[in-house]
Amino acid sequence: MLDRRLFLTIPAALLATPAMAAAGGFDGFLDGVRADARRAGVSAGTLQRALTGVRPNDRVLELDRKQPEGSLSWEQYRDRIVSQTRIDNGRRNYGESRSLLSAIGTRYRVDPRVIVAIWGMETNFGTNTGGFGVIEALATLAWDGRRSAYFRTELIAALRVLEGGHVTPARMRGSWAGAMGQPQFMPSNFERLAVDFDGDGRRDIWDSRADALASIGNYLARSGWRDEEPWGQAVQPPPGFDPERADTETKRPLRDWSRQGFRRADGGPLPASEIETAVVLPRNGNGQLFLCHQNFRVIRRYNPPINYALAVGLLSDNFG
């Protein structure tokens, strides 16, 4: 990725986005994509349907280049994400899909509450899946050159998804970065991990709740989920414990942390368990600490930020 500081020293005339560049440059880029896609097994008909009318999208480039405007504290983030509204919506959706979630949990041996929490975090339980055409967004980012190799690979994968008949180009919508459907899978993850749980012959993570939720379950299962183990919990540290000693890579049996004086958040004793556990300090937090297990690390494989994974865990505790 280009160092954003470089832009401060470049004349404004040279900062024109690729979307402002000569159309011929983008057309030549698409010709190369067509050739690569044909070699990857995508038919000429699919390419015609997918790429006709695709142009660089300035809004995608703007969002890709947008500077972060500062980070929320952990407490602000937690209260915004694990809100009563989201808890209530999650409980309602969990109740509506209880039988489906039970079947998914049985097949993939994953906690359905965590599936619902991720669904709620990613797309507000499927109600906000993104308004960008995935092909146009990925083509824009692949042409832009900043992370062109990565996004070109995802673009070819997206074209293969279309070739498979799982979705139409018009319905293939998602985030500005190309994350798709209710679980917000990138196309390469779709190819590896999306499932046809409702048995209609398509892996439809856009409009099939069964496929979307089962795909999240499959992702977690393939990432090392341990059945019947919790994700973690908030704890009280022993007097004098330095939060800076928290290290997600230092793992010990839970009973060891209990012997050191860690207690549950309500002051009760921790179980004398052998479950592998690490002390986790939220980013930009104000002292709250967690003891987390393997399944917390699995949640981070879905989306890496520590605060995201903690919020998923806390949200999931409200369901079931």
Residue, then its C-alpha position, 0 to 999 in steps of 0.5 A: m500500500l502506498d504511504r499516504r504521507l506521500f500525497l502531501t508532497i505531490p502536486a494536486a494535478l497529479l493526484a487525479t484518481p484513475a477514474m479521471a484518467a483516460a477511458g482507454g486505460f481502463d478499457g485496456f485493463l478490462d481487456g486483460v481481466r477478460a483474458d485472465a478470466r477466460r483462462a480461469g474458466v469464465s465464459a464469454g457470455t458471463l464476461q459480457r453480462a458482468l463487465t458491460g458498462v463497468r467504469p471506475n467508481d470515484r466513490v470507491l476510491e474516495l472510501d479506499r483513500k479516506q484517512p481514519e478520523g480517530s478511534l473510538s474508545w473500547e467503551q464507546y465502541r462496545d456501547r455502540i455495537v452491543s446496544q440494546t437495539r441490536i440485542d433485541n433485534g438479535r433475539r428476535n432473529y434468533g427466535e425466528s431462525r431457532s430451528l435453522l440455527s440448531a441444524i447449522g450448529t449440529r452440522y458444523r459444531v459451532d455455537p449458533r449464538v456467535i453466528v447470529a452475533i457475527w451476522g448482526m455485526e456484519t450486516n445488521f442481521g442481513t438488512n445492510t449488505g452494501g450498495f456497491g456493485v461488486i464487479e465495478a468496485l473490485a475492478t476499480l480497486a484492481w485498476d487503481g494500482r495501490r493493492s491491484a494484485y489482491f483486488r484483481t485476484e478477488l475480481i477474477a474470483a467474483l467472475r467465477v462466482l457469477e459463472g457458477g450461477h450463484v447470483t446475477p451481476a445485478r444482485m451481486r452487491g456488497s461493500w465498497a471493498g467487494a465484501m458480499g452478501q449477509p456474511q460479507f464474504m470476499p469472493s475468494n472466501f465465497e469460493r472456499l467457504a460459502v455453502d448451499f444449506d437450503g439445497d436449491g443448487r446455489r450458494d446464495i449468501w444474499d437472499s437465503r438466510a439458510d445459506a448465509l448463516a450456514s456459510i458463517g458457521n462453515y467459516l468458523a468451523r474451518s477456522g478451528w472452532r472448538d465445540e462446547e468451549p466458550w469464547g471468553q469472559a470479562v474478569q477482575p484482575p488481581p490487585g496490582f496487575d499491570p494491564e500492559r502485561a495482557d498478551t493474546e499470545t501468552k496462553r495458560p490453563l484457566r486454573d492458572w489465571s484463577r490461582q493468580g487471583f483473577r475472578r469473574a466480573d461479578g467477583g465470583p471464582l473462575p472454574a479450575s479448568e484446563i481450557e487454554t486461556a489468554v488475558v486480552l486488553p481491549r484496544n483504547g480501553n479504560g482498564q476492562l480485561f478479558l480472559c479469552h480462549q481458542n474460539f475468540r481467536v477463531i472469531r478474529r480469523y473472521n475479522p481480526p480487530i480485537n475489539y470486533a471479536l470482543a463485541v461479537g462475544l459479548l453480543s452472543d452472550n445475550f442470545g439463546 
